[in-house]
């Protein structure tokens, strides 16, 4: 695996992990469990996750089409 493949897989794994945490949070709220206090409001989590999923979906589509594609999120590239 080259550097770009590692970066792309790390990006994919990061978004997947965040998506899993989001689902767990929704299930906890739907089951009316005493939810832990979250430092980030749900609406902000949803907005950021939606942006990241959209960006990642575009990269996957470009990769599948044989086009050049980003290997990490825009936010990570700014760092």
PELINSUL-V563813 format. One record per residue. N is the residue number from 1. PSI is psi as a letter, one per 30 degrees, with the letter a starting at -180 (* if undefined). Layout:
N,PSI  N,PSI
This chain:
1,k  2,l  3,e  4,e  5,e  6,e  7,e  8,e  9,e  10,e  11,e  12,e  13,e  14,e  15,e  16,e  17,e  18,e  19,e  20,e  21,e  22,e  23,e  24,e  25,e  26,e  27,e  28,e  29,e  30,e  31,g  32,h  33,l  34,j  35,k  36,l  37,k  38,k  39,f  40,k  41,k  42,e  43,e  44,e  45,e  46,e  47,e  48,e  49,e  50,e  51,e  52,e  53,e  54,e  55,e  56,e  57,e  58,e  59,e  60,e  61,e  62,e  63,e  64,e  65,f  66,g  67,l  68,k  69,l  70,k  71,f  72,l  73,l  74,e  75,e  76,e  77,f  78,f  79,*
